[in-house]
Amino acid sequence: MIKTKLALAAIMLSMAFAPAEAAKKPQKTTKSSKSAPAKGKSGKGGKARSAAAVAAPVAAAAAAAAVSSERRQDRAFDQLSSQFLTALWKMDPESAITVGKYDTAATLTVPDLATRQLQLAFIENWQQRFAKIDARQLSPRQRTDLGLLVNKLNSDRWYLTTFREFEWNPALYNIASPIDYILHTEYAAKSQRLRTLLKRIANVPAYYEAARNNISNPTREHTQLAVAQAPGVIALLTELDKEAQASNLAANEKGLFAQRIAAARTAVEAYAAWLGELDKTLATTAARSFRIGKDLYEQKFAFDIQSASTAEQTYQKALATREELLSNMDRISDELWPKYLAGTPKPADRYAKIGLMIDKLSSNHVPRERFVDEVKAQIPQLQDWVNKHDLLTLDSNKPLVVRETPAYQRGVAGASIEAPGPYRPQDRTYYNITPLDDATPEQAESSLREYNHWILQILNMHEAIPGHYAQLVYANKSPSLVKSIFGNGAMIEGWAVYSERMMLESGYGENAPEMWLMYSKWNLRSVTNTILDYSVHVLGMTREQALDLLTRQAFQTQQEANEKWRRVQLSSVQLTSYFSGYSEIMELREQRRQVLGSKFSLKAFHEEFLSYGSAPVKVIRELMQ
């Protein structure tokens, strides 16, 4: 997808939907139209009608002028936003690569002080340029695009000047992902991509030297993550070297590749070794806490989630939703008890009762060695269900590849979607599944019980169809390039959570109580994510309290709970995106249902909602009015 074509398409689209009045010529008023008032009628009525006849074309002309002005403002803004993106990709090659722009991919940004100063100057320049735009003169699409761009710039400034993660998170410094994109995305001939990488890896030693200079008082958790991910980076560099040596590059290029790969490998190993020693020191001193505190949390939530609610309000909403889910799970457990646990005394404590039922059902899972294969088998089944039940139009031409999670990405999440950017929507989308090969028998069994017969299906709905995969395909088709590029995490995760509910509401799983119980458990997980994240980072929840919340009160396995505790130490706010986005989508759906009444179409709602790209739900709500 070419940027200039998108800009033209946006302009043509705004012109195509201009009000019809703008094309009408004002009706002339002649003397014959000033007829005498009819007998028995007041002459004032005739004058009123005559005045109306004169006023109508004047109003139409004014409306046409307003529309014309709006179009000019829209075109000017589209040109400015296009200029912004061009400048951004030049300044930030790594972000450009993630959205499918490879023009500057040969440049590895060295994260030193000079780079941060350039970034701040860039932000200030564009903040000033966008501040000159009168948002009131823009159409809704452009107005909301402007809001997203302003939020992006404000957020970038906050991250650099206030949050300052570059000082305390050693895991930020990882060269692997862009290399993986360039090596495995067929945007150009392989020889050209290898030459791009040959130039890119030249800066790896300088990159890690800058990283070491930036680090001051890091958290132990992020330090240990960076050390753990280093072998995956080394493995990718080794793969790159093999690809280069087996290619048709010239002998001198292959020699240079070998030299630069060796230097890059040495830099990664030295960085990891330095961090290992640093971690030993941190173990005996007062290391920085991974908890970010209430003030930073609320600010980060506002920038990242872009919700109509505050973080604290979302937390309170999650507590109320949690109670509703537990009540339903209690009722379903009573319904299933005679079928599965007839000879077992029913506990009075609802956590114990629900937990026993879930534990009984969780023994139904795939064998360890078939875990990834089962995921692959379920994808076409989910696609067939969505098509047959007319829930959403799926693009069968967009490839989805289920693969094992690359080694350098492991350690945070067990399943994830890695989608192409809007500039190259035709590229493959990867569904990453972390295999259980390295798990002990106890760890593997714990994970398999968590992703049991029912929940594995729900996981695939969430990550693939009709969740992340389907939503991101729609996002790449959005006429708003801005909304596609600067995707809102809460909308993206919220849609994935909503898609699970949508599937069960359509009858998936035959409305079996077992499926609804496991769905409720899974949905409780999203709700608990918000409660956990806020409680840990703002309220100071301890590890023991967190594990109790996850295992006893949310019925997660010990392995899953341990992984979630690790995740909440390594991230902040992101875990709230699931529930925040989901709850706002559900509220919007019911609002549209009430407004449209019998004209409401679920499929139409889904497709219109997704057509606006990955915009915040509050922005989509405005556009759907």
FIBA-301488 format. One line per 8 residues: for each residue x, y, z of C-alpha. Coordinates in pm, 1 decimal, padded with zeros to 6 digits. Example, Ala and Ser with C-alpha at 12.3 -4.5 7.8 and 13.67 -1.06 7.14 Angstrom:
01230.0 -00450.0 00780.0; 01367.0 -00106.0 00714.0
! end
This chain:
00000.0 00000.0 00000.0; 00162.0 00322.3 -00117.6; 00131.8 00631.4 00095.6; 00060.2 00872.8 -00193.8; -00220.9 00653.4 -00318.2; -00371.0 00652.0 00028.2; -00360.2 01029.5 00049.1; -00533.8 01059.5 -00286.6
-00791.6 00803.2 -00181.8; -00867.8 01001.1 00132.5; -00918.9 01319.9 -00068.9; -01141.7 01147.9 -00323.9; -01339.5 00986.7 -00044.0; -01408.5 01319.8 00123.8; -01521.9 01465.9 -00208.9; -01742.5 01169.5 -00292.7
-01940.3 01208.1 00029.4; -01988.6 01585.8 00008.4; -02350.5 01693.6 00072.6; -02566.5 01702.9 -00237.0; -02665.6 02062.3 -00162.8; -02315.9 02171.5 -00253.0; -02379.1 02076.2 -00615.9; -02717.3 02247.3 -00645.8
-02757.3 02591.1 -00800.7; -02965.7 02841.2 -00602.2; -03320.8 02877.4 -00736.2; -03391.1 03218.3 -00884.5; -03679.2 03420.0 -00736.5; -03895.6 03588.1 -01003.2; -04178.3 03837.6 -00977.0; -04431.2 03569.5 -01058.6
-04337.4 03390.4 -00742.3; -04463.1 03687.2 -00540.7; -04829.6 03603.1 -00589.2; -05099.2 03771.4 -00382.0; -05210.8 03585.1 -00074.8; -05504.7 03355.8 -00125.8; -05845.8 03467.1 -00013.8; -05898.7 03422.4 00356.3
-05523.0 03390.3 00419.9; -05304.7 03644.8 00593.9; -05064.9 03836.7 00374.0; -04793.9 03773.0 00632.8; -04793.8 03406.9 00537.5; -04716.5 03496.8 00177.5; -04434.2 03721.2 00291.6; -04299.1 03442.6 00511.3
-04304.3 03198.8 00222.0; -04133.5 03454.2 00001.9; -03866.9 03513.5 00267.2; -03816.7 03139.9 00300.1; -03776.1 03111.7 -00075.6; -03501.1 03370.7 -00060.9; -03340.1 03225.1 00253.2; -03322.1 02867.4 00123.3
-03067.8 02929.2 -00153.4; -02869.6 03158.7 00075.4; -02849.8 02881.2 00336.4; -02756.0 02630.2 00067.9; -02481.3 02858.4 -00057.6; -02351.5 02904.8 00296.9; -02353.9 02529.0 00352.0; -02169.7 02476.2 00024.8
-01908.9 02731.4 00125.4; -01865.6 02561.8 00463.2; -01822.9 02222.5 00298.6; -01573.8 02365.4 00050.6; -01375.1 02521.5 00335.1; -01380.0 02193.0 00526.4; -01249.7 02009.9 00220.5; -00963.6 02255.8 00183.6
-00875.7 02218.0 00550.8; -00892.9 01839.3 00518.9; -00665.0 01837.0 00215.2; -00417.2 02065.1 00388.7; -00419.5 01842.1 00696.4; -00377.5 01524.3 00488.8; -00073.0 01678.2 00322.4; 00070.5 01779.3 00658.1
00012.4 01436.2 00814.7; 00176.2 01276.6 00510.3; 00478.2 01503.1 00556.5; 00486.6 01407.4 00923.9; 00495.1 01035.6 00844.1; 00772.4 01082.8 00587.9; 00978.7 01273.4 00843.8; 00900.0 01021.5 01117.8
01016.8 00720.3 00919.2; 01341.0 00899.1 00833.8; 01399.2 00983.1 01200.0; 01281.4 00643.8 01335.0; 01378.4 00357.7 01097.8; 01282.0 00091.7 01353.0; 00920.9 00206.8 01371.6; 00917.2 00235.9 00992.4
01014.5 -00129.7 00961.2; 00729.0 -00242.4 01187.3; 00471.9 -00075.3 00959.4; 00626.2 -00209.7 00639.2; 00842.3 00085.6 00529.4; 01194.0 -00029.6 00445.8; 01338.8 00282.2 00280.9; 01563.3 00355.4 00579.7
01600.1 -00001.9 00707.7; 01976.7 -00002.3 00654.7; 02014.7 00245.6 00941.1; 02031.0 00115.6 01297.8; 01949.2 00401.2 01534.1; 02211.3 00431.8 01806.6; 02016.0 00517.2 02126.7; 02252.9 00778.9 02266.0
02198.4 01127.8 02405.9; 02235.4 01289.6 02063.8; 01955.2 01071.3 01928.7; 01724.8 01163.7 02218.0; 01793.7 01531.6 02158.4; 01702.7 01489.0 01791.6; 01384.3 01307.4 01892.8; 01281.9 01586.1 02130.9
01350.3 01850.5 01866.9; 01140.0 01652.1 01620.3; 00854.4 01630.7 01871.0; 00861.9 02002.0 01952.0; 00866.6 02097.1 01583.7; 00562.4 01887.2 01500.0; 00374.4 01983.3 01813.6; 00403.3 02344.8 01702.5
00295.0 02265.8 01346.3; -00010.5 02065.6 01451.6; -00103.9 02329.0 01712.6; -00165.0 02576.7 01430.0; -00450.0 02363.8 01292.9; -00804.3 02454.8 01394.1; -00958.0 02113.6 01463.4; -01306.2 02264.1 01440.0
-01253.6 02321.4 01067.2; -01178.2 01953.3 00996.3; -01416.9 01673.1 00908.0; -01457.3 01396.4 01169.5; -01200.1 01160.9 01011.9; -00928.4 01422.5 00989.9; -01017.3 01569.2 01328.8; -00974.2 01232.7 01497.7
-00652.2 01170.4 01302.4; -00519.1 01499.0 01438.8; -00609.3 01391.6 01791.1; -00416.6 01066.9 01750.2; -00108.2 01242.8 01613.7; -00110.0 01497.7 01894.9; -00145.8 01217.7 02151.5; 00144.6 01031.0 01989.7
00372.8 01334.2 02012.9; 00269.1 01415.2 02370.4; 00317.8 01051.1 02463.5; 00663.3 01033.3 02303.2; 00771.1 01345.0 02490.3; 00639.7 01203.8 02819.2; 00823.7 00875.0 02768.1; 01150.9 01057.2 02697.2
01133.0 01324.3 02966.0; 00919.8 01179.3 03246.3; 00900.7 00800.5 03227.3; 01264.3 00766.6 03108.2; 01249.6 00392.1 03063.3; 01574.2 00404.9 02865.2; 01754.8 00450.1 03198.1; 01611.1 00155.7 03390.1
01500.2 -00110.4 03139.5; 01798.2 -00293.2 02984.7; 01559.0 -00515.3 02785.9; 01465.9 -00214.1 02569.8; 01794.0 -00266.4 02389.3; 01742.2 -00556.9 02152.1; 01847.5 -00552.1 01786.0; 01669.8 -00873.1 01686.5
01318.7 -00775.5 01580.0; 01409.5 -00543.3 01287.3; 01663.8 -00798.8 01163.9; 01395.2 -01067.1 01172.7; 01152.9 -00845.5 00976.8; 01408.1 -00760.5 00707.4; 01537.9 -01115.2 00674.5; 01198.9 -01284.4 00651.6
00983.5 -01025.0 00472.3; 01005.3 -01052.9 00095.0; 00971.3 -00681.3 00023.1; 01275.2 -00698.0 -00208.7; 01516.6 -00950.7 -00356.3; 01703.1 -01150.3 -00094.5; 02039.7 -01010.9 -00201.5; 01909.5 -00657.2 -00154.7
01773.2 -00739.3 00190.8; 02102.8 -00898.3 00291.1; 02292.7 -00588.4 00179.3; 02052.4 -00378.9 00385.6; 02129.8 -00595.8 00687.3; 02502.2 -00580.0 00615.0; 02484.3 -00202.5 00655.7; 02249.9 -00222.2 00953.1
02459.0 -00453.7 01169.6; 02765.6 -00231.3 01133.4; 02627.4 -00014.7 01414.4; 02554.7 -00297.9 01659.4; 02866.3 -00240.8 01875.9; 02786.9 00132.5 01900.2; 02424.5 00045.8 01980.5; 02514.0 -00164.4 02284.5
02780.7 00081.7 02396.2; 02511.4 00351.0 02404.6; 02282.8 00113.7 02593.2; 02544.6 00063.2 02864.1; 02593.1 00438.6 02893.7; 02217.5 00490.9 02932.0; 02154.9 00235.1 03205.2; 02141.8 00374.1 03557.9
01968.6 00206.3 03851.7; 01776.8 -00054.0 03648.3; 01520.6 -00292.5 03789.7; 01644.2 -00644.0 03848.3; 01347.0 -00786.8 03661.5; 01426.6 -00602.8 03337.6; 01797.3 -00671.1 03378.1; 01734.2 -01044.1 03405.6
01499.6 -01037.5 03105.4; 01767.6 -00875.6 02888.8; 02017.3 -01142.6 02992.1; 01766.6 -01420.9 02922.6; 01688.0 -01290.0 02573.1; 02051.0 -01254.0 02464.3; 02088.4 -01616.9 02344.4; 01791.2 -01565.5 02113.1
01959.9 -01259.1 01963.4; 02280.4 -01458.0 01912.9; 02084.0 -01736.9 01743.5; 01929.1 -01489.2 01499.0; 02270.6 -01342.1 01415.7; 02397.8 -01694.5 01350.7; 02103.2 -01759.7 01118.5; 02171.8 -01433.5 00935.7
02535.7 -01528.5 00883.8; 02437.4 -01867.0 00740.8; 02190.6 -01702.5 00502.9; 02455.1 -01454.7 00388.1; 02722.6 -01717.5 00331.9; 02480.3 -01936.1 00133.4; 02363.7 -01644.2 -00083.6; 02486.7 -01510.4 -00417.3
02660.9 -01212.8 -00257.0; 03013.5 -01136.6 -00369.7; 03302.1 -01294.7 -00179.7; 03410.1 -00962.0 -00030.3; 03054.0 -00898.9 00091.9; 03043.1 -01241.2 00256.1; 03373.6 -01167.8 00424.0; 03245.5 -00835.9 00552.9
02930.4 -01011.1 00675.4; 03137.7 -01258.5 00875.4; 03338.7 -00975.4 01033.0; 03035.3 -00768.7 01126.4; 02838.8 -01067.5 01256.6; 03134.0 -01156.4 01478.7; 03154.3 -00799.0 01608.1; 02778.3 -00789.3 01667.4
02785.1 -01121.9 01850.2; 03068.2 -00999.1 02069.9; 02872.8 -00681.9 02150.0; 02560.7 -00876.4 02249.9; 02759.6 -01120.2 02462.3; 02949.7 -00838.5 02632.1; 02626.8 -00652.2 02707.5; 02469.3 -00964.5 02857.2
02781.4 -01038.1 03062.8; 02791.1 -00681.2 03191.7; 02424.7 -00702.9 03288.2; 02487.7 -01033.8 03461.8; 02750.8 -00871.3 03682.1; 02526.3 -00570.4 03734.9; 02246.1 -00798.5 03850.9; 02474.1 -00947.9 04114.2
02538.3 -00597.9 04245.3; 02169.1 -00511.8 04238.1; 02095.8 -00822.7 04445.5; 02291.2 -00673.2 04735.2; 02173.1 -00313.3 04700.7; 01843.6 -00127.3 04687.9; 01755.2 -00176.3 04321.7; 01485.4 00032.6 04158.0
01133.8 -00105.1 04208.7; 00948.0 -00227.9 03903.3; 00630.2 -00066.2 04046.2; 00572.8 00270.0 03878.6; 00332.1 00424.6 04134.6; -00002.4 00601.7 04104.0; 00104.1 00927.3 03937.6; 00304.6 00766.8 03658.7
00042.8 00495.3 03622.6; -00244.5 00738.3 03563.0; -00036.4 00938.1 03315.7; 00075.4 00627.0 03128.2; -00280.7 00493.9 03123.8; -00407.3 00818.6 02970.4; -00148.2 00810.2 02691.6; -00151.4 00436.5 02619.5
-00517.7 00342.5 02665.9; -00687.1 00670.3 02563.3; -01002.2 00567.1 02746.2; -01298.7 00779.6 02845.9; -01225.4 00661.4 03203.1; -00928.1 00702.1 03435.7; -00719.1 00407.3 03548.1; -00883.9 00410.0 03890.8
-01234.1 00420.5 03738.4; -01145.6 00128.1 03512.3; -01015.9 -00062.8 03813.6; -01343.4 -00006.1 04000.7; -01542.3 -00114.9 03694.9; -01333.1 -00432.4 03677.9; -01410.6 -00514.4 04041.1; -01785.4 -00492.9 03969.1
-01756.8 -00705.8 03653.1; -01555.0 -00963.3 03845.0; -01841.3 -01009.1 04089.9; -02090.1 -01063.2 03804.7; -01866.9 -01328.1 03647.3; -01816.7 -01513.1 03974.2; -02192.0 -01523.7 04033.4; -02247.5 -01678.5 03689.4
-01967.7 -01929.8 03739.5; -02115.3 -02027.3 04074.4; -02452.7 -02094.2 03909.8; -02301.5 -02298.2 03621.9; -02095.1 -02504.9 03865.5; -02414.3 -02597.4 04049.4; -02568.8 -02699.2 03716.5; -02273.0 -02920.1 03619.8
-02210.3 -03073.4 03962.7; -02435.0 -03381.1 03920.6; -02273.5 -03460.3 03584.1; -01908.9 -03443.3 03688.1; -01883.3 -03446.8 04067.9; -02195.0 -03624.9 04187.4; -02008.9 -03818.1 04456.8; -01812.4 -03520.2 04583.7
-01945.0 -03297.2 04864.6; -02015.0 -02948.4 04734.6; -01807.0 -02685.9 04919.6; -01986.2 -02390.8 05074.2; -01706.9 -02157.9 04963.7; -01779.0 -02052.1 04605.3; -01411.3 -02024.3 04510.1; -01356.4 -02382.0 04621.4
-01669.2 -02504.1 04442.3; -01591.2 -02330.1 04112.7; -01227.7 -02431.7 04142.7; -01315.3 -02800.7 04181.2; -01536.6 -02791.9 03872.9; -01275.3 -02615.1 03662.1; -01007.9 -02854.2 03785.6; -01222.2 -03150.1 03682.2
-01288.5 -03012.4 03334.4; -00927.6 -02902.5 03280.2; -00805.5 -03260.4 03259.7; -00954.3 -03262.5 02908.7; -00665.5 -03126.4 02700.7; -00445.2 -03214.5 02404.0; -00124.2 -03414.3 02451.5; 00189.5 -03208.6 02503.9
00339.8 -03302.7 02168.4; 00025.5 -03198.3 01977.6; -00014.5 -02853.9 02130.9; 00108.4 -02647.2 01833.3; -00049.8 -02884.9 01578.5; -00389.1 -02851.1 01747.5; -00369.2 -02473.6 01720.3; -00301.3 -02507.4 01347.0
-00599.4 -02742.0 01306.0; -00846.4 -02509.2 01477.8; -00785.2 -02198.5 01266.0; -00983.0 -02313.9 00956.4; -01264.6 -02436.2 01182.9; -01301.8 -02091.5 01338.2; -01292.1 -01926.2 00996.7; -01567.5 -02156.3 00872.4
-01787.1 -02071.9 01173.5; -01751.4 -01696.0 01124.6; -01841.7 -01727.4 00756.3; -02140.4 -01956.6 00808.4; -02286.7 -01739.7 01084.8; -02229.7 -01416.0 00893.6; -02047.8 -01245.4 01179.8; -01780.4 -01072.8 00976.4
-01640.6 -01073.8 00623.7; -01299.5 -01242.7 00629.6; -01036.9 -01192.6 00360.2; -00928.0 -01539.2 00250.7; -00635.0 -01390.6 00057.7; -00453.7 -01267.8 00367.8; -00215.9 -01540.2 00486.7; -00194.2 -01648.1 00850.3
00107.0 -01858.1 00947.3; 00109.1 -02046.1 01277.4; 00467.7 -02086.2 01396.2; 00668.3 -02145.4 01709.9; 00758.6 -01821.1 01884.9; 01110.5 -01710.2 01781.7; 01361.1 -01762.6 02061.3; 01446.1 -01394.5 02099.7
01077.8 -01311.6 02166.9; 01016.1 -01571.8 02434.3; 00982.7 -01497.2 02802.5; 00682.8 -01262.3 02820.1; 00374.9 -01412.2 02648.0; 00287.3 -01765.8 02536.8; 00086.2 -01663.8 02230.4; 00088.0 -01352.5 02013.3
00005.9 -01217.4 01668.3; 00279.5 -01054.7 01460.4; 00111.3 -00871.3 01174.7; 00246.3 -00676.1 00876.0; 00220.2 -00300.4 00873.2; -00027.3 -00099.7 00664.6; 00235.6 -00023.8 00401.0; 00270.7 -00394.9 00320.7
-00063.4 -00557.6 00407.6; 00005.0 -00844.2 00167.3; 00283.4 -00984.7 00384.5; 00237.9 -01283.0 00611.1; 00081.9 -01256.9 00954.1; 00242.9 -01482.5 01213.9; 00056.4 -01647.0 01498.5; 00335.7 -01717.2 01746.3
00284.5 -02010.9 01981.9; 00549.7 -02094.3 02238.9; 00595.8 -02473.3 02239.8; 00627.3 -02672.6 02559.4; 00953.9 -02840.4 02458.6; 01161.9 -02680.7 02732.7; 00902.8 -02720.1 03007.9; 00931.3 -02980.7 03280.8
00652.8 -03242.4 03289.3; 00489.0 -03051.6 03574.5; 00512.7 -02717.5 03393.7; 00379.9 -02866.8 03070.3; 00082.8 -03028.8 03244.0; 00003.6 -02702.7 03421.1; 00005.7 -02510.9 03091.0; -00201.8 -02775.6 02913.6
-00463.9 -02769.1 03187.9; -00477.1 -02391.2 03158.8; -00519.2 -02417.6 02779.2; -00758.4 -02709.3 02799.2; -01006.1 -02836.4 02537.7; -01234.8 -02533.1 02570.7; -00991.6 -02254.7 02649.8; -00753.6 -02341.8 02366.6
-01040.8 -02268.6 02127.9; -01108.5 -01937.4 02301.9; -00737.8 -01850.2 02287.8; -00742.5 -01903.4 01911.5; -01053.2 -01685.8 01878.5; -00870.8 -01413.6 02068.9; -00539.2 -01427.9 01886.9; -00653.5 -01530.0 01539.8
-01013.7 -01550.7 01417.6; -01215.2 -01337.5 01465.6; -00977.4 -01160.6 01705.5; -00638.3 -00998.5 01646.5; -00572.0 -01142.8 01302.8; -00906.2 -01036.8 01155.2; -00895.6 -00693.7 01319.9; -00547.7 -00615.0 01192.8
-00641.9 -00713.7 00837.4; -00927.5 -00462.9 00855.6; -00697.0 -00201.1 01008.4; -00459.8 -00224.5 00713.5; -00753.5 -00151.2 00479.8; -00865.9 00157.9 00667.1; -00871.5 00478.4 00458.9; -00702.7 00645.8 00755.3
-00335.0 00558.5 00744.6; -00287.2 00742.9 01073.0; -00539.0 00522.8 01254.3; -00382.8 00208.1 01108.5; -00028.5 00303.0 01204.2; -00081.1 00444.5 01551.9; -00302.3 00163.7 01669.1; -00461.6 00186.0 02010.4
-00375.2 -00112.8 02227.7; -00703.5 -00105.7 02419.0; -00907.6 -00116.5 02098.6; -00691.4 -00399.0 01958.8; -00700.1 -00610.3 02274.7; -01059.0 -00510.0 02348.7; -01171.0 -00637.4 02009.2; -00993.4 -00967.9 02069.5
-01173.3 -01011.2 02402.5; -01503.8 -00901.8 02247.9; -01460.1 -01152.6 01963.7; -01466.4 -01438.8 02214.0; -01800.6 -01317.0 02347.6; -01930.9 -01268.6 01994.5; -01850.9 -01629.3 01902.0; -02022.9 -01779.0 02205.7
-02325.9 -01555.2 02161.9; -02357.5 -01694.0 01807.8; -02382.7 -02046.3 01948.4; -02023.7 -02164.3 01916.7; -01970.6 -02460.8 02144.4; -02342.9 -02547.7 02125.5; -02410.4 -02321.3 02426.1; -02277.6 -02600.0 02646.2
-02245.7 -02496.9 03011.9; -01889.5 -02633.4 03007.0; -01795.5 -02387.7 02732.7; -01965.9 -02098.2 02910.9; -01793.2 -02184.0 03238.1; -01453.7 -02191.7 03069.4; -01532.9 -01876.4 02874.3; -01623.8 -01705.1 03201.2
-01296.3 -01823.3 03351.2; -01110.6 -01685.6 03049.4; -01302.8 -01357.4 03058.9; -01233.2 -01336.4 03431.1; -00868.7 -01350.0 03331.2; -00900.9 -01026.2 03130.2; -01086.2 -00860.6 03417.0; -00829.2 -00986.1 03665.6
-00549.7 -00847.4 03446.7; -00678.5 -00497.7 03519.2; -00721.9 -00565.1 03890.2; -00376.6 -00723.3 03913.7; -00192.6 -00453.3 03720.1; -00346.7 -00164.0 03911.2; -00312.5 -00341.0 04245.0; 00054.7 -00424.3 04189.9
00176.1 -00094.9 04044.5; -00045.6 00145.4 04240.7; -00164.5 -00033.4 04554.8; 00152.6 -00230.4 04628.8; 00008.4 -00582.2 04602.2; 00268.2 -00842.2 04702.8; 00368.1 -01152.9 04510.9; 00181.0 -01375.0 04754.7
-00135.7 -01166.4 04724.0; -00105.3 -01162.2 04345.5; -00066.3 -01538.6 04320.7; -00367.0 -01588.0 04549.1; -00572.5 -01353.6 04330.2; -00469.2 -01542.5 04017.8; -00492.9 -01901.0 04140.9; -00758.9 -01920.6 04413.0
-00978.8 -01629.0 04304.7; -00931.4 -01643.6 03925.0; -00873.5 -02021.2 03894.9; -00550.2 -02000.3 03696.5; -00290.7 -02273.5 03720.1; 00027.4 -02216.3 03916.0; 00235.0 -02203.3 03598.3; 00005.4 -01946.7 03437.6
-00000.4 -01739.9 03756.0; 00379.4 -01742.6 03780.7; 00404.3 -01623.2 03419.7; 00148.7 -01348.1 03482.3; 00337.5 -01232.0 03791.1; 00651.1 -01213.5 03578.5; 00464.1 -01016.8 03314.5; 00323.3 -00761.9 03558.5
00677.3 -00697.9 03681.3; 00799.9 -00635.8 03326.0; 00512.8 -00421.6 03198.2; 00266.1 -00165.7 03327.2; -00078.6 -00051.5 03207.2; -00079.6 -00287.9 02906.1; -00261.0 -00556.4 03104.7; -00553.9 -00317.6 03154.6
-00607.7 -00281.4 02779.9; -00804.7 -00607.4 02750.4; -01085.6 -00517.0 02986.3; -01082.6 -00144.4 02915.7; -01130.7 -00192.4 02541.8; -01375.7 -00481.2 02576.9; -01606.3 -00300.3 02818.1; -01616.6 00010.2 02597.9
-01694.7 -00197.4 02286.3; -01980.8 -00373.5 02465.4; -02119.7 -00038.2 02579.1; -02094.7 00100.6 02225.1; -02265.7 -00204.5 02075.5; -02561.7 -00176.5 02310.4; -02586.4 00196.4 02246.4; -02599.8 00138.8 01869.4
-02855.1 -00138.8 01916.8; -03083.1 00096.3 02109.4; -03043.7 00378.7 01857.3; -03103.0 00164.0 01547.1; -03363.3 -00072.4 01690.1; -03482.4 -00324.7 01430.0; -03232.2 -00185.3 01176.7; -02937.2 -00294.7 01390.3
-02716.0 -00554.4 01217.4; -02443.4 -00727.5 01416.0; -02229.1 -00788.2 01107.8; -02270.6 -00427.6 00993.9; -02173.7 -00306.3 01340.9; -01860.8 -00523.5 01339.9; -01749.3 -00414.8 00995.5; -01813.4 -00045.9 01052.0
-01637.4 -00061.3 01387.3; -01331.4 -00225.7 01231.6; -01330.9 00003.6 00928.0; -01188.9 00293.2 01129.6; -00856.3 00122.2 01185.1; -00711.2 00065.1 01529.7; -00845.6 00391.3 01671.7; -00939.2 00428.6 02040.0
-01294.8 00314.3 02109.2; -01394.0 00663.5 02222.3; -01284.3 00794.7 01880.4; -01474.3 00521.7 01694.7; -01781.1 00603.1 01904.1; -01764.2 00961.7 01778.7; -01723.7 00849.2 01416.3; -02016.0 00604.0 01435.9
-02267.0 00861.9 01562.2
! end
